[in-house]
């Protein structure tokens, strides 16, 4: 609130940052879905993706 100059009785619902990145983001990599998902239970069989 102090950074935005908002009074204490205000509630901040959202802040939207606009601008350009300092550097271009790299392409993200992701693990296979079946390595972190399961069917029905936490200890269930891997999700067939």
C-alpha positions as CSV (number, residue, x, y, z in Angstrom):
1,X,0.0,0.0,0.0
2,X,2.8,2.4,0.8
3,X,4.4,1.8,-2.6
4,X,1.2,2.7,-4.3
5,X,0.3,5.5,-1.9
6,X,-3.0,3.8,-1.0
7,X,-4.6,4.8,2.4
8,X,-4.8,2.1,5.1
9,X,-8.5,1.7,4.7
10,X,-8.1,0.7,1.0
11,X,-7.9,-3.0,0.0
12,X,-5.7,-3.8,-3.0
13,X,-7.6,-6.3,-5.2
14,X,-5.1,-6.6,-8.0
15,X,-1.9,-5.1,-9.4
16,X,-1.1,-5.4,-13.1
17,X,2.5,-4.8,-14.2
18,X,3.0,-3.5,-17.7
19,X,6.3,-3.2,-19.6
20,X,8.9,-5.2,-21.4
21,X,11.1,-8.0,-20.0
22,X,14.8,-7.1,-19.4
23,X,15.7,-10.3,-21.3
24,X,13.7,-12.7,-23.5
25,X,12.4,-15.7,-21.5
26,X,13.7,-19.1,-22.4
27,X,11.5,-21.8,-23.6
28,X,10.2,-23.7,-20.6
29,X,10.7,-27.4,-20.3
30,X,8.3,-29.7,-18.4
31,X,8.4,-33.2,-17.0
32,X,6.1,-35.8,-18.5
33,X,2.5,-35.6,-17.2
34,X,2.6,-39.2,-16.0
35,X,5.6,-38.4,-13.7
36,X,3.6,-36.0,-11.5
37,X,-0.1,-37.1,-11.9
38,X,-1.9,-40.2,-10.6
39,X,-5.4,-41.7,-10.9
40,X,-7.8,-41.6,-7.9
41,X,-5.2,-41.5,-5.1
42,X,-1.9,-39.8,-4.3
43,X,-0.2,-43.3,-4.4
44,X,-2.4,-44.4,-7.4
45,X,-1.2,-45.5,-10.8
46,X,0.3,-42.8,-13.1
47,X,-2.2,-40.9,-15.3
48,X,-2.1,-42.2,-18.8
49,X,-1.4,-39.0,-20.8
